[in-house]
């Protein structure tokens, strides 16, 4: 499967995870302007972008960049839809890491959700839906995700999915080393 030619839709009892759409802009603005969610976003190796978008115009610019990135095969951004509310409550980003560190050829999974979804049960449902599908979706050899030490609900959720804390640091494109990564093979 080539996710950049045809992006699959994943669905569980609570969530639909599908390729982002322009119509998600207002819902995603609620995610990316949520200052309480911001500390949980992984902006490692993202050229200084911290993913805080306080205006609709800035959110639309980010979505435009996501379109370009998807078209060029750099990464894919998926919207996470809460089926009960029928709106986007976050995104997941997937890409394959090309590096000379321990994480070469692994899939990177970034999950950004509104702060009211930064709860073990919701996060478990999201990670459990995405993680088993990543290898076939993007052709990687295992998955890594960043979880800060203070993200106790997220840690409990990913441990239930099967992630373990890595002893290795991710080496960024400028040589900077990032800690806090968890992996699953």
N, C-alpha and C positions, 0 to 999 in steps of 0.2 A: 504494500500500500504506500502511495506517495501522498502524504498529508497536504503537500503544496499543490496537488492537482485536484484532490477530492478530500475535503476534511470531514471525518466522521462526526456523528452526533452520539453522545453517550447519555444514557438516561437511567435513573434509578427512581425509587418511589418518591423522593423529595426533590431531586435536581435534574435539570437538563444541562448538559455541557456541550456547547456548539461553537462554531466559528463566530467571532464577534461580528456585529453588524452596526452600521451607522445609527440605526434607530435605538441602540443601547446607550447612546451618549448621555441622556439625562439621568438614567439609572446609574451609569458608571461615574458620573460626576459626584453622586452621593457617596461612592466608594472612595474616589481619589481626592475628595475634599474633606474627608473624615480624618481629622487630626488624631483621633484615638486609634485609627487603623494604621496610620502612617508608620509607627515603629515596627510593624510586623511585615512590611513590604521589603523585599530583597532588591536592593539597588546596586549590589556588587557588580563592578565591571560595566556600569551603564553610563559612562562618560559624564558623571555628575548629576544625572537626573535622579531625583528622590521620589518621583511619582506623586508629588503633591500638586494637584490641578484644581485651583480654586474657582475657575470660571468655566463657563460652557465653551468659550472660545479655545481655552487651553486644552480642555478635554477633547474637543474636536481636532485640534492639532495632533494630539497624541494618537487618536484613532487614524488620522491620515498617515502618520508614521507607521502604525501597525499594518495598514494596508500595504504600504511600500515594502515593509519588512517581509510580509507574507509573500508578496509577489516575487521578491528576490530570494526567497528560501532561507532567510536569516533566522526567523523564529515564527511561531504561530501563537496567536493570542486567542483564547477561547473565553466566551462569556459563560458565567455560571448563573443559571436561571433557577430561582426558587419557584417550583411548580405551584405551590399554594398561593403565591402572590403574583405570579406571572411577570416578574421583573428580574433584571440582572442585579445580583448582589455582590458580584466580584468577577475576577478573571483568573485564568490559569495561563501561564506562558510555558511553551515547550520549545526546546532546541537541543541540538546535539553539541556537546562541548568538544572543541578541537584544541588540544593543549599538549604540553609536555609534562604535565603533572599527573598525579594518581587518578585524576578524573577524566582523562582523555577518552573520547568516544562514548561517554555517559550522557544520558539525557538530563537536562536541567529542568526542574519543575518549580515554577514560582506560582504561588497561590496568594492572591490579594483579595480580601473580602472586607465588607463593612465591619466595623468594630462589634456590632451586635451579633455577627456570625463567627466571631473569634472565640468559639466555644467548642469543647471537645467533640460533642455529638455531631454538630454541623461539619466541622473540619474532617472528622473521621469519614463521614459520608462522602465528602468531596474527594479526599485523597484515596479512599477505597474504590471510588468509581474511576478515577483517572489512572492511578498507578499501574494496575494490571494491563492496561492498554497501551502504555507509552512505548514499549519496545517495538511493537508492530506499527504504531503510528508514525514514529520518527526514525526507526532503525538504529537503536542505541544498544549498549551493553550494560544495562543497569541504570538506576535513576539516583540523582542527588537533589536535595532541597535544603535550603538554609532555614534554620530555626534558631532565633536568639535564645539565650539562656533564660530570659524572663518570660518567654512565651509558653507558660506551663500547660495551658489547654492544648496548644498546638503540639507540644512534645508528647503529651498523652495520646493524642489522636494518631500521630504518625508512628508511634511505637506500636499501637494496636494494628496498624497496617503492615508493620514489619520492618520499618526503617531502624537503623542503628547509627549511633553517633560515630562519625569518622574521626580518626586520630590525625588525618591529613588536612592540610590547609589548601584552599583553592588559590592558585597563583594567577592573578589578573594579568591583563595584557600589558600593564605598565610595570609588572614585577611585584606589585603589592600583594601580600598574602592575606586571605580572608579565612576566618575561622567560623565555626558554627554549622558545618554541613553534616547532613545525615544521608545515609545511602541505603539502597536496597538493590540486591542483585537478582 
